[in-house]
Amino acid sequence: MKKAIVTGADGLLGRRVVAALRAADYDVTGVDLDTLDITDFAAVRRMFADIAPDIAINCAAWTDVDGCARDPERALRVNGYGAQNVAVASALVSSAVVQISSNEVFDGQQTAPYREYDDTRAANPYGYSKLTAERGVVAVNPRHFIVRTAWLFDENGRNFIHAILNAAQSGKPLRVVTDEVATPTYNVDLATALVALVDSGRYGVYHLTNGGACSRYDFARHVLDCAGWHDTPITPITLADWPRDSTPPPHAVLANTSAAAIGITLRDWQSAVADFVRQHAP
Ligand SMILES: NC(=O)c1ccc[n+]([C@@H]2O[C@H](COP(=O)([O-])OP(=O)(O)OC[C@H]3O[C@@H](n4cnc5c(N)ncnc54)[C@H](OP(=O)(O)O)[C@@H]3O)[C@@H](O)[C@H]2O)c1
C-alpha cells in the first residue's frame, strides 16, 4: 500500500484529498497546524523520516489573501518557505510532492486563459508567496507536481455559495463584482483529479479547475438560479467599488492543457455548481 502525507489536512481541500486518497487505497497520514507546523523544518523532516511516504500533498497555507497583503512576511514564511520545507523533507526520503498553487501567480491582465508554462507575475503578496512556493519546490525536488487551481468551493469552511444563498434567504442586498473572472472549482472534482495525477507519475506543472470561466457576478447568478431564486436581484459592481487590502487578478483563468494531455479533465463549472447546490443548499 502506498503511503501519503497530507499537510493542511483539516482545511477545505485537505479533507477532500485525504478522503480521495483513502478511497484509492493509500495509507494516509493527515496533519494540520496543531500536529505539524510546516514552517518548522526540523519537525517536518522528522515526520517525513518516520513515515517515509511515497507522496506528500501540501494543502497547508495561509489562505487569507487580505491578511497576506497586510503581512507579506508571514505569507512568505508559511506559504513560500513552508512549502519548500515540505519539498526538501520529501526529497530527503525520495518521496514525490504535490504543491497546491493558485491562479493568483498570474496578474490577470491577459484576456486569454493562462497555460501552464506562461510567464507568471503575481499581482499581490498572496500570489507572490504561492509563486515563491512553486519556485522553491521545483528547485529542491525534481519529482514534483505543481497544481494551480482557483475559487474552491465545498460544504465546509468559507463558502461563496452558502454566503450568496444565506444572503438571499435573509433578504440582504447582494452586490457582486463583474470584473473578476476565473473558474469556480468543486473540491470533490479537484481531489479526484489530484489522485489521478499522482497515480500517473507524470511530474510537472498543471492547471486543474472545473471547465469554463465566469465573473463572480455570473457565479452568484448561477447559484441563485440553481436554487430556484430566479427573481432575487444582484447589483453588479466593480472591483473598484469593493476596496480591499489585496488586489485580485482581474482575469486569471487557467487553461487545463497539461493534465488534459494525459486524459485528466474536470466537468464544466456550471454542472459542478448545480450538483453542489442540489446536495448542499441550506
Ligand atoms: N480556497 C481557494 O479558493 C483556493 C484557490 C486557489 C488555491 N488554493 C490553494 O489550495 C490550498 C488549500 O486551500 P484551502 O482552501 O483548503 O485552505 P484552508 O481551508 O485555509 O486550509 C489550509 C489549512 O492549512 C492550515 N495551516 C495554516 N498554516 C499552517 C502551517 N504553518 N502549518 C500547517 N498547516 C497550516 C490551516 O490551518 P488554520 O485554519 O488553523 O490556519 C488550514 O487547516 C492552499 O495551498 C491554497 O493556497 C485555494
The ligand as an SDF file (V2000), in Angstrom:
LIG
                    3D

 48 52  0  0  0  0  0  0  0  0999 V2000
   -9.6780   28.2730   -1.3420 N   0  0  0  0  0  0  0  0  0  0  0  0
   -9.4430   28.6640   -2.5820 C   0  0  0  0  0  0  0  0  0  0  0  0
  -10.3100   29.2480   -3.2440 O   0  0  0  0  0  0  0  0  0  0  0  0
   -8.1020   28.3910   -3.2360 C   0  0  0  0  0  0  0  0  0  0  0  0
   -7.8930   28.8160   -4.5570 C   0  0  0  0  0  0  0  0  0  0  0  0
   -6.6750   28.5420   -5.1650 C   0  0  0  0  0  0  0  0  0  0  0  0
   -5.6740   27.8570   -4.4780 C   0  0  0  0  0  0  0  0  0  0  0  0
   -5.9050   27.4730   -3.2010 N   0  0  0  0  0  0  0  0  0  0  0  0
   -4.8360   26.7520   -2.5050 C   0  0  0  0  0  0  0  0  0  0  0  0
   -5.3550   25.4880   -2.1170 O   0  0  0  0  0  0  0  0  0  0  0  0
   -4.6900   25.0360   -0.9310 C   0  0  0  0  0  0  0  0  0  0  0  0
   -5.7320   24.6200    0.0910 C   0  0  0  0  0  0  0  0  0  0  0  0
   -6.5430   25.7650    0.3960 O   0  0  0  0  0  0  0  0  0  0  0  0
   -7.8430   25.6640    1.2860 P   0  0  0  0  0  0  0  0  0  0  0  0
   -8.8810   26.4770    0.6270 O   0  0  0  0  0  0  0  0  0  0  0  0
   -8.0980   24.2510    1.6330 O   0  0  0  0  0  0  0  0  0  0  0  0
   -7.3520   26.4760    2.5660 O   0  0  0  0  0  0  0  0  0  0  0  0
   -7.7830   26.3150    4.0880 P   0  0  0  0  0  0  0  0  0  0  0  0
   -9.1610   25.7910    4.2180 O   0  0  0  0  0  0  0  0  0  0  0  0
   -7.4310   27.6290    4.7090 O   0  0  0  0  0  0  0  0  0  0  0  0
   -6.7920   25.1870    4.5990 O   0  0  0  0  0  0  0  0  0  0  0  0
   -5.4220   25.4190    4.8380 C   0  0  0  0  0  0  0  0  0  0  0  0
   -5.0430   24.6240    6.0650 C   0  0  0  0  0  0  0  0  0  0  0  0
   -3.6460   24.8560    6.3290 O   0  0  0  0  0  0  0  0  0  0  0  0
   -3.5060   25.0860    7.7220 C   0  0  0  0  0  0  0  0  0  0  0  0
   -2.2830   25.8350    8.0100 N   0  0  0  0  0  0  0  0  0  0  0  0
   -2.1020   27.1760    8.0380 C   0  0  0  0  0  0  0  0  0  0  0  0
   -0.8320   27.4650    8.3700 N   0  0  0  0  0  0  0  0  0  0  0  0
   -0.2030   26.2790    8.5640 C   0  0  0  0  0  0  0  0  0  0  0  0
    1.1140   25.9120    8.9380 C   0  0  0  0  0  0  0  0  0  0  0  0
    2.0490   26.8330    9.1900 N   0  0  0  0  0  0  0  0  0  0  0  0
    1.4150   24.5980    9.0560 N   0  0  0  0  0  0  0  0  0  0  0  0
    0.4700   23.6490    8.8220 C   0  0  0  0  0  0  0  0  0  0  0  0
   -0.7870   23.9240    8.4620 N   0  0  0  0  0  0  0  0  0  0  0  0
   -1.1180   25.2340    8.3290 C   0  0  0  0  0  0  0  0  0  0  0  0
   -4.7580   25.8530    8.0970 C   0  0  0  0  0  0  0  0  0  0  0  0
   -4.9500   25.8390    9.4910 O   0  0  0  0  0  0  0  0  0  0  0  0
   -5.7440   27.0680   10.1850 P   0  0  0  0  0  0  0  0  0  0  0  0
   -7.1140   27.0620    9.5760 O   0  0  0  0  0  0  0  0  0  0  0  0
   -5.7070   26.6960   11.6320 O   0  0  0  0  0  0  0  0  0  0  0  0
   -4.9630   28.3040    9.8340 O   0  0  0  0  0  0  0  0  0  0  0  0
   -5.8220   25.0790    7.3250 C   0  0  0  0  0  0  0  0  0  0  0  0
   -6.3010   23.9520    8.0370 O   0  0  0  0  0  0  0  0  0  0  0  0
   -3.7950   26.1910   -0.4860 C   0  0  0  0  0  0  0  0  0  0  0  0
   -2.5000   25.9650   -0.9820 O   0  0  0  0  0  0  0  0  0  0  0  0
   -4.3780   27.3970   -1.2050 C   0  0  0  0  0  0  0  0  0  0  0  0
   -3.4020   28.3880   -1.4310 O   0  0  0  0  0  0  0  0  0  0  0  0
   -7.0960   27.7170   -2.5550 C   0  0  0  0  0  0  0  0  0  0  0  0
  1  2  1  0
  2  3  2  0
  2  4  1  0
  4  5  1  0
  4 48  2  0
  5  6  2  0
  6  7  1  0
  7  8  2  0
  8  9  1  0
  8 48  1  0
  9 10  1  0
  9 46  1  0
 10 11  1  0
 11 12  1  0
 11 44  1  0
 12 13  1  0
 13 14  1  0
 14 15  2  0
 14 16  1  0
 14 17  1  0
 17 18  1  0
 18 19  2  0
 18 20  1  0
 18 21  1  0
 21 22  1  0
 22 23  1  0
 23 24  1  0
 23 42  1  0
 24 25  1  0
 25 26  1  0
 25 36  1  0
 26 27  1  0
 26 35  1  0
 27 28  2  0
 28 29  1  0
 29 30  1  0
 29 35  2  0
 30 31  1  0
 30 32  2  0
 32 33  1  0
 33 34  2  0
 34 35  1  0
 36 37  1  0
 36 42  1  0
 37 38  1  0
 38 39  2  0
 38 40  1  0
 38 41  1  0
 42 43  1  0
 44 45  1  0
 44 46  1  0
 46 47  1  0
M  CHG  2   8   1  16  -1
M  END
$$$$
